[in-house]
Each structure stands twice: as structure tokens, then as C-alpha cells.
Amino acid sequence: MTAISSTSTFAFGQTSAFTGSSLPLMQTYSPLTVSFVRGKGTRVWDQQGIEYLDAVAGIAVTNIGHSHPRITQVIQEQADLLMHTSNHYSITWQHELAERLTQLTGMQRVFFGNSGSEANEAAFKLARRYAQHKGVLTPKVVVMENAFHGRSLAMISASDSPSVRNGFGPLINDFVRIPFGDLDALDAVTQRYGDQIVALLIEPIQGEAGVITPPVGYLTALRTHCTRNGWLLMLDEIQSGMGRTGAWFAYQHEGIQPDVVTIAKALANGLPIGACLAAGIAADLFTPGSHGSTFGGNPLVCRVGCAVLDVIEEEGLVLHAAQRGTQLKDRLENRLSHLLQVQAIRGHGLLLGIQLNKPCRSLMQRALDRHRLLINVTRENTIRLLPPLIISEAEVDTLADAIHDLISQEW
């Protein structure tokens, strides 16, 4: 066998030189140097025992906080009983979680996978099946500019970020892209493609794009348009769902009912799970053998998912997220509105973005060093805040003060 040299040239002209790093990891991330070893509630501790306030929650994952005792107990109990059997057999906890989720969403059926990308892949396959049902040979799915739906090949095709798409062409050409929030553009694309369009896939709030919120009534208008034209309305609630915006799901703020909803991230508070929920004709498009997952919906993750729903309900965290989100947004607007470098403060509940007038990725490290605080920066110039839903009033004030200090100082 020929050994791979320490320097190799790739087909698209890039040269990779191994630098001798002791970490045998593919270079898909550029992590900060801090490493956390323990978490509790809204706090995490690094290898030196330094405590930090977490305003990222693993990118909207640990909604009920780190190491919640209820979740720890359930994981231990179920790991001692049964973690995996495969979907060749009936899984009681899967049925229980599906029942709970359909009640919360108004949907009818659920497919469980392991991630948000897989949930969105399932939604896309439902759109393809729907096209087949309608006799559409070259179907199109409407997606949005600046969207992000995951890292699989289909989902980077549906997404609109050069950083996730470059180098992976040719992409899937089923998608037609229009500006987010623009109903005139929706009418134009409808006239252009006509009966080729079978579905519309959208994030109710564009998280990765910088926490972009739609105009009031936009989702309602989309529901009306999809119904009138016989399209599936498919909502990506992977980041905005599970109580984060002050409702169980962001679409519920407008009282609409989609045909397909995808969720993941916070559903098991850190264990990998994704779910694609469907109603109406979309609920019956999959048949035995048409889709599947080896690990999806196993007893461990589904029991934990049920426990997460219990905690959110029993601790009133949906209302709490709405209240603390209002408090945080008010504090930020009061503290930051006079700063020339602040262009916008956006979001709902505890999904907030602060857009600045220049790149600010360095603030992630500064927040760690100066305030012992975890924040996230997306699209280079927007601070994204996603604290656990259990954040307290005092912690909201601490967070707002820290953000003010970070932005008001030159960096």
C-alpha cells in the first residue's frame, strides 16, 4: 500500500500540508482553545475549573440546562435497561414520544432520525414522493435566500451559504430560491414554474443567517399560498422549536398549521435525535421500506425526549423563555441603541441576534476572556444569543451588561 504523503494536492487546486498536529481530526472546525469538562444549569467549567455563563446552549440544544437531574436519571435508568434494538421491532418509547409531539404540533405522524439534517432530508424526500403522487416529473421546491438547512448534499443545495456549498458541486437542482419575506417574489416564481413546484421549505426565523425574522403575517400568507397552489408547506423548526421563541414552535405565533415540520437540537437536550412530522397527505407518503434509520428513534433517545418535554411543561419553560426573552431584548435595546456600531437587534424569545457594522468574530474569545461568557457569532457580524431557557432574571442582566461592554469597547 502506498502511503499518503504529508503534502497532497486536491483536484480543485488546493494544497493541504499536514502541520504535525497531534489531533487526528479532519479540519472541519476552527474551535476556540477552551475545553469544557463539566456543566450545570446555565454554567460550564473548563479544565482549569473556571466557571462560565453559557449563552449558546450548544447552539440551541441544551434548552433545559446542562446536567439536568431528571435527564441524568432517565439516561442512567434506560442505559441500564435497553438502548437499541433497531426499527425491526416496536419501540414503546418511540410511540410515546411521537404521540406527545403530534399533540404539541397538531401533526399526525413522525419519522425519527438522528439530526436536523436527517429530519430535513426526510422532508425533502416527502416532497419528492408528493411530486410522484401528483405526476410531476421535474419537481421544484421553493427555498429562501440566506437559508441554512443542514450539511447533507441535498440540504447544502437547499441552503444559501457559500461556506457550506463551495467545493461540493454539482448540487441538486430541485430548489428555487427567493428572498425571505418577499411575497411578490413568491408570486413571480409561482408564475414562472407553475405546476412544477410541489413544496416550500422555510425556517420561521433564519438563525444561521443572523436571526432574521419575517414580516408579521408572512407565515400566514405562505400557508394561504401553499394551500391555493397545492404545495406542501414545510417548516424547519430545528433551531426555533422546543420553546425557544416563547412558543413551543415559532409557527404557532401566527396560529397556522404546516404540512411538514422538522425538529432536532433541543429535543433530547444533547443526545442526537431529529424528527420529521407530517400531516394530511404528507403523513401517508412514506411506506415500509421507503425510508429508514438504523439508530433513529431508539429507546434511549426517545425516553430522554419524553423527559425533556416533561421538564419543559412542568417548569413552565415556554412562558419563561418568552418572559426572559422580552427582558433580554429590552435590556439590549436600552443599553445598545445609542451605539453607532449596532445596526439591528432581532429575534423572538431567547433566540436573539445583534447585528454590528463590522466583523465581530473576535468577540467570542473576548467574551470568554473578559466576562467568562459563551456567545456565538454568525454571518461574521451578528452576535447570536441562545441561552438555556432556564436563564434567570439576574443572569439576563449579567448577559446584557457583558454584551454592552464587549460592543462598546474597540476590538
SVG drawing of the C-alpha trace seen along z (x, -y; Angstrom):
<svg xmlns="http://www.w3.org/2000/svg" viewBox="-57 -57 62 64">
<polyline fill="none" stroke="black" stroke-width="0.4" points="0.0,0.0 1.3,-3.4 1.5,-5.9 -0.2,-9.2 2.4,-12.0 2.4,-14.8 1.6,-17.2 -1.1,-16.5 -2.8,-18.4 -6.6,-18.2 -8.5,-18.1 -9.8,-21.6 -6.3,-23.1 -5.9,-23.4 -2.8,-22.1 -3.0,-20.6 0.1,-20.4 -0.2,-18.5 1.3,-20.6 2.1,-17.8 -0.9,-18.4 -1.4,-15.7 -5.1,-15.7 -6.2,-13.2 -9.3,-15.2 -10.5,-16.3 -10.2,-20.1 -13.9,-20.9 -13.9,-23.2 -11.8,-26.1 -12.6,-25.7 -11.6,-28.2 -8.9,-26.7 -11.0,-26.5 -12.3,-23.0 -15.2,-22.4 -15.3,-19.4 -18.5,-20.0 -21.8,-21.8 -24.7,-22.5 -27.8,-24.6 -26.6,-27.7 -23.0,-27.3 -20.0,-25.3 -16.5,-24.8 -13.2,-24.4 -10.2,-22.2 -8.8,-24.8 -12.1,-24.9 -13.0,-28.4 -16.8,-29.0 -18.6,-30.5 -22.2,-31.6 -23.4,-29.8 -25.4,-31.9 -25.1,-29.5 -26.6,-26.3 -24.7,-24.1 -26.3,-26.1 -29.9,-25.9 -29.5,-22.3 -29.3,-22.3 -32.6,-24.2 -33.3,-22.9 -29.7,-23.4 -26.7,-21.2 -26.8,-18.0 -30.5,-18.4 -31.0,-15.8 -34.2,-14.5 -32.4,-13.8 -29.3,-12.3 -31.6,-9.9 -33.5,-8.9 -30.3,-8.3 -28.9,-6.1 -32.1,-4.1 -32.7,-3.5 -29.0,-2.7 -29.3,0.0 -32.4,1.4 -32.1,1.1 -30.5,-1.4 -31.0,0.1 -33.0,2.8 -33.5,1.3 -36.7,0.4 -37.4,4.1 -39.2,4.1 -41.8,2.0 -40.3,-0.6 -42.7,-1.8 -40.8,-5.0 -40.8,-5.9 -44.6,-5.6 -44.9,-7.7 -42.7,-10.5 -44.5,-10.5 -47.8,-10.8 -46.5,-13.7 -45.1,-15.6 -48.2,-15.2 -50.3,-16.6 -47.9,-19.6 -47.7,-20.4 -51.1,-19.4 -49.4,-16.9 -50.3,-13.3 -47.2,-11.1 -43.5,-11.2 -40.3,-9.8 -37.3,-9.8 -33.7,-10.2 -30.5,-11.4 -30.1,-15.0 -31.6,-18.1 -30.1,-17.4 -31.7,-14.0 -35.1,-15.4 -34.8,-17.9 -33.7,-15.1 -36.9,-13.2 -38.9,-16.3 -37.3,-16.7 -38.0,-13.0 -41.6,-13.6 -41.7,-16.5 -40.2,-14.1 -42.9,-11.5 -45.6,-14.1 -44.4,-15.1 -44.6,-11.5 -48.1,-11.3 -49.1,-14.4 -47.3,-13.2 -44.7,-16.0 -41.6,-14.7 -39.3,-17.6 -40.4,-18.9 -39.2,-22.1 -39.1,-23.2 -39.1,-26.8 -36.4,-27.8 -35.1,-31.1 -32.1,-33.3 -29.7,-33.0 -31.4,-29.8 -29.5,-27.0 -31.0,-23.5 -28.0,-21.2 -24.9,-19.7 -26.1,-16.7 -25.8,-17.1 -29.5,-17.8 -29.5,-20.3 -26.5,-22.3 -28.3,-22.5 -31.3,-23.9 -29.1,-26.2 -27.6,-29.5 -24.3,-29.8 -21.1,-29.7 -19.1,-28.4 -21.2,-25.2 -21.7,-24.8 -18.3,-25.5 -16.4,-22.5 -19.3,-20.1 -20.9,-20.7 -22.7,-19.8 -25.6,-20.4 -29.1,-19.1 -31.1,-21.4 -34.6,-20.9 -34.5,-24.1 -35.8,-27.6 -34.5,-30.4 -36.4,-33.6 -35.8,-36.5 -37.0,-35.8 -40.2,-37.7 -40.9,-38.8 -44.4,-37.8 -44.0,-39.5 -41.1,-37.2 -43.2,-34.2 -45.9,-35.3 -43.2,-35.7 -41.7,-32.2 -45.2,-30.7 -45.9,-32.2 -42.6,-31.1 -42.6,-27.4 -46.3,-26.8 -47.2,-23.1 -43.5,-22.1 -43.5,-23.5 -44.6,-21.0 -43.4,-22.4 -41.9,-25.4 -39.3,-24.8 -38.5,-27.7 -37.1,-28.5 -39.7,-30.6 -36.7,-32.5 -33.4,-32.3 -31.0,-31.5 -27.7,-31.0 -28.4,-33.9 -28.2,-36.3 -31.6,-35.7 -33.7,-37.2 -37.4,-37.4 -40.2,-37.6 -42.7,-40.4 -45.8,-39.9 -48.3,-37.8 -45.7,-36.3 -46.1,-32.7 -49.9,-33.1 -49.6,-34.3 -47.3,-31.4 -49.9,-29.0 -52.6,-30.5 -50.4,-30.5 -49.3,-26.8 -52.9,-25.7 -54.1,-27.6 -51.4,-26.1 -51.4,-22.6 -47.9,-22.8 -46.6,-21.3 -45.6,-24.0 -42.6,-22.6 -41.2,-24.4 -37.6,-23.9 -38.0,-24.4 -34.7,-22.8 -33.3,-25.9 -36.5,-27.8 -38.6,-25.0 -38.9,-23.4 -40.0,-26.6 -37.0,-28.8 -39.1,-31.6 -41.7,-31.7 -44.0,-29.3 -43.5,-25.5 -42.8,-26.2 -42.3,-29.5 -45.1,-28.9 -47.6,-28.9 -47.1,-32.6 -49.2,-33.0 -51.6,-30.2 -51.0,-28.4 -50.8,-24.6 -48.0,-23.4 -47.9,-20.1 -44.4,-19.2 -42.3,-20.3 -38.8,-19.3 -37.2,-19.4 -34.0,-18.3 -31.4,-20.1 -33.1,-20.6 -35.5,-17.6 -33.2,-15.4 -31.1,-18.1 -27.8,-16.9 -28.4,-13.3 -28.6,-13.1 -32.2,-13.0 -34.2,-14.5 -37.8,-14.2 -39.8,-14.9 -43.6,-15.4 -46.3,-15.4 -50.0,-15.9 -52.6,-15.4 -51.4,-13.7 -47.8,-14.1 -48.4,-11.9 -49.0,-8.9 -46.4,-9.3 -43.8,-7.0 -44.4,-3.3 -42.5,-0.4 -39.0,-0.3 -39.2,-3.8 -37.2,-5.5 -35.4,-4.4 -32.7,-4.8 -30.6,-2.4 -30.3,-4.4 -33.3,-6.7 -35.9,-6.6 -34.1,-4.2 -35.4,-3.6 -32.7,-5.8 -33.1,-9.0 -36.9,-8.7 -37.3,-8.2 -35.0,-11.2 -37.1,-13.2 -40.2,-12.4 -38.4,-13.5 -37.3,-16.8 -41.0,-17.5 -41.9,-16.8 -39.4,-19.2 -40.4,-22.0 -44.0,-21.6 -43.6,-21.1 -41.1,-24.0 -43.1,-26.3 -40.2,-27.0 -42.1,-28.1 -43.6,-31.0 -40.3,-31.6 -38.5,-31.8 -41.0,-34.4 -40.6,-36.5 -36.8,-36.3 -36.6,-36.9 -38.6,-40.1 -36.4,-41.1 -33.2,-40.5 -34.3,-42.2 -35.5,-45.3 -32.1,-45.4 -30.2,-45.1 -32.2,-47.8 -31.8,-50.1 -28.1,-49.5 -27.1,-49.4 -29.4,-51.6 -27.1,-54.6 -24.1,-52.8 -23.3,-53.6 -21.8,-50.1 -25.2,-48.4 -27.3,-48.1 -30.2,-45.9 -31.4,-43.8 -33.7,-41.0 -35.5,-37.9 -38.2,-36.3 -37.9,-34.8 -34.4,-33.5 -33.3,-33.5 -31.8,-36.9 -29.3,-38.5 -27.3,-41.8 -26.1,-42.9 -23.0,-45.1 -21.5,-47.2 -18.2,-45.2 -17.0,-41.7 -17.0,-40.7 -16.0,-37.0 -13.1,-38.0 -15.8,-38.9 -16.3,-35.2 -12.8,-34.9 -13.0,-38.3 -16.3,-37.2 -14.5,-34.2 -11.5,-36.1 -13.2,-39.2 -16.6,-38.1 -16.4,-34.3 -19.2,-34.2 -20.1,-31.9 -21.6,-33.7 -21.8,-32.9 -21.2,-35.0 -22.9,-34.1 -22.6,-35.7 -19.4,-37.3 -21.1,-40.4 -24.1,-39.2 -23.9,-38.1 -26.3,-35.3 -27.6,-34.7 -29.2,-31.3 -29.1,-30.8 -30.7,-27.9 -34.4,-28.5 -33.9,-28.3 -31.8,-31.5 -32.7,-33.7 -33.6,-37.4 -30.2,-38.2 -28.3,-36.2 -30.2,-38.1 -29.0,-41.4 -25.4,-40.0 -25.6,-38.9 -26.9,-42.3 -24.2,-44.1 -21.5,-41.9 -22.7,-42.4 -22.8,-46.1 -19.2,-46.1 -18.0,-43.9 -19.6,-46.0 -18.8,-49.4 -15.1,-48.6 -13.0,-48.7 -11.9,-45.3"/>
</svg>
